């Protein structure tokens, strides 16, 4: 199995045991660190698109250090695909655009009206360096901007993070996005096996990547739960294997 969405919110040794217990060959791993803010403070702030100066200074401007710490901690561990958290509010992120995968999280960023224009320089640099660009959706972050970016940067590879559906429009726009050659979807928070089966019936199974959004030990059950739901979906064994492993292998090897 390849899990395309993890955050390191536990001790590294405990995390590696999670990978081993769940037969995870590789994991796309992002920080789970909010700088000088507590987890609760950061999550409360995520409900407001525009962030305060204090939030920006205490968290977003510290992403360079936060990414560096995760990079150094996981360097040389073959199972881990280090994935930095990028923001236009931090000027110290250029070196991280060389990572295999980079991540943007609009709801934890300063989501002003021109946010997606402001992240374009980082996206362009990452694409030029061969990186895969993952963008969080759900919880108020829509899918449509991913379509616009994928069309603007046709040589880039984009991953919709999460199959979270705030309303029916998310599924509609996700299907539109996945019809593009260069867009994939990491499926954490998908609602039920039928949703995955419907994508398979529409010829989109090869665009889906298993993900659990693991952060802490209590989240380990989500790895097993989402895996079981994929296996329950009405699709071929080859398509299930693709979602759990080979689709990610093919995307990562390019």
SULKA-V186249 format. One record per residue. N is the residue number from 0. RES is the residue in three letters. D_LAST is the distance of its C-alpha to the last C-alpha in whole Angstrom. Layout:
n->N res->RES d_last->D_LAST
n->N res->RES d_last->D_LAST
This chain:
n->0 res->UNK d_last->19
n->1 res->UNK d_last->16
n->2 res->UNK d_last->18
n->3 res->UNK d_last->16
n->4 res->UNK d_last->19
n->5 res->UNK d_last->21
n->6 res->UNK d_last->24
n->7 res->UNK d_last->26
n->8 res->UNK d_last->29
n->9 res->UNK d_last->31
n->10 res->UNK d_last->31
n->11 res->UNK d_last->28
n->12 res->UNK d_last->30
n->13 res->UNK d_last->31
n->14 res->UNK d_last->27
n->15 res->UNK d_last->26
n->16 res->UNK d_last->29
n->17 res->UNK d_last->27
n->18 res->UNK d_last->24
n->19 res->UNK d_last->26
n->20 res->UNK d_last->28
n->21 res->UNK d_last->26
n->22 res->UNK d_last->23
n->23 res->UNK d_last->20
n->24 res->UNK d_last->18
n->25 res->UNK d_last->16
n->26 res->UNK d_last->17
n->27 res->UNK d_last->16
n->28 res->UNK d_last->19
n->29 res->UNK d_last->21
n->30 res->UNK d_last->24
n->31 res->UNK d_last->27
n->32 res->UNK d_last->30
n->33 res->UNK d_last->32
n->34 res->UNK d_last->33
n->35 res->UNK d_last->37
n->36 res->UNK d_last->37
n->37 res->UNK d_last->38
n->38 res->UNK d_last->35
n->39 res->UNK d_last->38
n->40 res->UNK d_last->39
n->41 res->UNK d_last->35
n->42 res->UNK d_last->35
n->43 res->UNK d_last->38
n->44 res->UNK d_last->37
n->45 res->UNK d_last->34
n->46 res->UNK d_last->36
n->47 res->UNK d_last->37
n->48 res->UNK d_last->35
n->49 res->UNK d_last->36
n->50 res->UNK d_last->36
n->51 res->UNK d_last->39
n->52 res->UNK d_last->39
n->53 res->UNK d_last->40
n->54 res->UNK d_last->37
n->55 res->UNK d_last->35
n->56 res->UNK d_last->36
n->57 res->UNK d_last->36
n->58 res->UNK d_last->33
n->59 res->UNK d_last->30
n->60 res->UNK d_last->32
n->61 res->UNK d_last->31
n->62 res->UNK d_last->27
n->63 res->UNK d_last->27
n->64 res->UNK d_last->29
n->65 res->UNK d_last->27
n->66 res->UNK d_last->24
n->67 res->UNK d_last->25
n->68 res->UNK d_last->27
n->69 res->UNK d_last->24
n->70 res->UNK d_last->22
n->71 res->UNK d_last->25
n->72 res->UNK d_last->26
n->73 res->UNK d_last->22
n->74 res->UNK d_last->21
n->75 res->UNK d_last->20
n->76 res->UNK d_last->20
n->77 res->UNK d_last->17
n->78 res->UNK d_last->18
n->79 res->UNK d_last->17
n->80 res->UNK d_last->14
n->81 res->UNK d_last->17
n->82 res->UNK d_last->17
n->83 res->UNK d_last->19
n->84 res->UNK d_last->21
n->85 res->UNK d_last->22
n->86 res->UNK d_last->25
n->87 res->UNK d_last->27
n->88 res->UNK d_last->30
n->89 res->UNK d_last->29
n->90 res->UNK d_last->28
n->91 res->UNK d_last->27
n->92 res->UNK d_last->23
n->93 res->UNK d_last->22
n->94 res->UNK d_last->21
n->95 res->UNK d_last->19
n->96 res->UNK d_last->16
n->97 res->UNK d_last->14
n->98 res->UNK d_last->14
n->99 res->UNK d_last->10
n->100 res->UNK d_last->12
n->101 res->UNK d_last->15
n->102 res->UNK d_last->18
n->103 res->UNK d_last->21
n->104 res->UNK d_last->24
n->105 res->UNK d_last->26
n->106 res->UNK d_last->29
n->107 res->UNK d_last->30
n->108 res->UNK d_last->29
n->109 res->UNK d_last->32
n->110 res->UNK d_last->31
n->111 res->UNK d_last->33
n->112 res->UNK d_last->33
n->113 res->UNK d_last->31
n->114 res->UNK d_last->29
n->115 res->UNK d_last->26
n->116 res->UNK d_last->27
n->117 res->UNK d_last->27
n->118 res->UNK d_last->23
n->119 res->UNK d_last->22
n->120 res->UNK d_last->22
n->121 res->UNK d_last->20
n->122 res->UNK d_last->17
n->123 res->UNK d_last->17
n->124 res->UNK d_last->17
n->125 res->UNK d_last->14
n->126 res->UNK d_last->12
n->127 res->UNK d_last->13
n->128 res->UNK d_last->12
n->129 res->UNK d_last->9
n->130 res->UNK d_last->10
n->131 res->UNK d_last->10
n->132 res->UNK d_last->13
n->133 res->UNK d_last->16
n->134 res->UNK d_last->19
n->135 res->UNK d_last->22
n->136 res->UNK d_last->24
n->137 res->UNK d_last->28
n->138 res->UNK d_last->31
n->139 res->UNK d_last->31
n->140 res->UNK d_last->28
n->141 res->UNK d_last->27
n->142 res->UNK d_last->24
n->143 res->UNK d_last->25
n->144 res->UNK d_last->24
n->145 res->UNK d_last->20
n->146 res->UNK d_last->21
n->147 res->UNK d_last->22
n->148 res->UNK d_last->20
n->149 res->UNK d_last->17
n->150 res->UNK d_last->19
n->151 res->UNK d_last->20
n->152 res->UNK d_last->16
n->153 res->UNK d_last->15
n->154 res->UNK d_last->12
n->155 res->UNK d_last->11
n->156 res->UNK d_last->10
n->157 res->UNK d_last->13
n->158 res->UNK d_last->14
n->159 res->UNK d_last->18
n->160 res->UNK d_last->19
n->161 res->UNK d_last->22
n->162 res->UNK d_last->24
n->163 res->UNK d_last->27
n->164 res->UNK d_last->29
n->165 res->UNK d_last->32
n->166 res->UNK d_last->34
n->167 res->UNK d_last->33
n->168 res->UNK d_last->31
n->169 res->UNK d_last->28
n->170 res->UNK d_last->27
n->171 res->UNK d_last->28
n->172 res->UNK d_last->26
n->173 res->UNK d_last->23
n->174 res->UNK d_last->23
n->175 res->UNK d_last->23
n->176 res->UNK d_last->20
n->177 res->UNK d_last->18
n->178 res->UNK d_last->19
n->179 res->UNK d_last->17
n->180 res->UNK d_last->14
n->181 res->UNK d_last->12
n->182 res->UNK d_last->14
n->183 res->UNK d_last->14
n->184 res->UNK d_last->17
n->185 res->UNK d_last->17
n->186 res->UNK d_last->21
n->187 res->UNK d_last->23
n->188 res->UNK d_last->27
n->189 res->UNK d_last->26
n->190 res->UNK d_last->30
n->191 res->UNK d_last->30
n->192 res->UNK d_last->29
n->193 res->UNK d_last->30
n->194 res->UNK d_last->28
n->195 res->UNK d_last->25
n->196 res->UNK d_last->27
n->197 res->UNK d_last->27
n->198 res->UNK d_last->24
n->199 res->UNK d_last->23
n->200 res->UNK d_last->26
n->201 res->UNK d_last->25
n->202 res->UNK d_last->21
n->203 res->UNK d_last->19
n->204 res->UNK d_last->19
n->205 res->UNK d_last->15
n->206 res->UNK d_last->15
n->207 res->UNK d_last->16
n->208 res->UNK d_last->15
n->209 res->UNK d_last->18
n->210 res->UNK d_last->20
n->211 res->UNK d_last->23
n->212 res->UNK d_last->24
n->213 res->UNK d_last->25
n->214 res->UNK d_last->27
n->215 res->UNK d_last->31
n->216 res->UNK d_last->32
n->217 res->UNK d_last->34
n->218 res->UNK d_last->30
n->219 res->UNK d_last->29
n->220 res->UNK d_last->31
n->221 res->UNK d_last->29
n->222 res->UNK d_last->26
n->223 res->UNK d_last->28
n->224 res->UNK d_last->30
n->225 res->UNK d_last->26
n->226 res->UNK d_last->25
n->227 res->UNK d_last->29
n->228 res->UNK d_last->28
n->229 res->UNK d_last->25
n->230 res->UNK d_last->27
n->231 res->UNK d_last->30
n->232 res->UNK d_last->28
n->233 res->UNK d_last->29
n->234 res->UNK d_last->26
n->235 res->UNK d_last->25
n->236 res->UNK d_last->24
n->237 res->UNK d_last->21
n->238 res->UNK d_last->20
n->239 res->UNK d_last->21
n->240 res->UNK d_last->19
n->241 res->UNK d_last->16
n->242 res->UNK d_last->17
n->243 res->UNK d_last->18
n->244 res->UNK d_last->15
n->245 res->UNK d_last->13
n->246 res->UNK d_last->11
n->247 res->UNK d_last->10
n->248 res->UNK d_last->9
n->249 res->UNK d_last->7
n->250 res->UNK d_last->6
n->251 res->UNK d_last->6
n->252 res->UNK d_last->4
n->253 res->UNK d_last->0
